[in-house]
């Protein structure tokens, strides 16, 4: 008797769908489908988990004949005992909590170093900006992307392989994460305050040094806040499961073995997310264009613009990053409003049916 036959019989005898088994194992439904089609074979940790779920030995599951076993009408449940991280979720999230803030901080540090060395070497200028500054900033952006792009690809692959994760964090784990985030948040804000202090101290004596320390300490503050914030967010496994379900393709949702009400809910949420994503994408694209114009265009030169008594020296290019901040705020506002209107329309659609 084959493993496939045993698995199909054990699952059917307990009225368990492929999706339910996938949830218990922390894998995708497609993985279970491939096992039962003999297109792939589960890893050892998944086999051992199945032995716990179906109350059988590994030899019987893999090589024995379990089709003669008496059918069980009991619901599918995870065996007694505390839940465990069987798919490496915690390790993955900790890796993300290092790579993402490091990538963001690398870009900020690149800008800081560029401002520090601007004008140190005689190079050609690009639209009023020192070429050395532009080169260093681009290197910083590349360094940041070297962390952010692989992290994003790894996270997408992990979500696809593990669309559902059983919550294994305890109340003590969440309490420690909240405490650590509080310390990281305070430390991050302190770093930003120190950077602002350097700006006031060195602003008149050495503007380049003032801007360098300002952005350097902002980078440290951002790293702390994002890092500890992501470590706190990882303990919200329910939000992870919700997000992954919303990110599944329409084809996956249509073929998933879930009840019709849940399917309609996920399809509606996905359509709403696509609309929000399209609007936010347009906003951030416009923000990027504005930022690039502020960085490279010969605009806002000294004595050409002022706000009352405030007449800054240099160019507005040093503030090009503000465009992304404004864009992100607009995206947040649009997302909140669109989700609120979507919720208001839901009862009307239900009543119409």
ABEGO torsion letter per residue (X at the ends): XBAAAAAAAAAAAAGBBAAAAAAAAGBBAAAAAAAAAGABBBBAAAAAAAAAAAGBBAAAAAABBAAABBBBABBBBBBBEBBBBAAGAAAAAAAAAAAAAAAAAAAAAAAAAAAAABGABBBBBBGGBBAAAAAAAAAAAAAAAAAAAAAAAAAAAAAAABABBBBABBAAAAAAAAAAAAAAAAAAAAAAAAAAAAAAAAAAABAAAAAAAAAAAAAAAAAAAAAAAAAAAAABAAAAAAAAAAABBAAAAAABBBBAAAAAAAAAAAAAAAAAAAAAAAAAAAAAAAAAAAAABBBGBBGABBBEABBBBEBAAAAAAAAAAAAAAAAAAAAAAAAAAAAAAAAAAAAAX
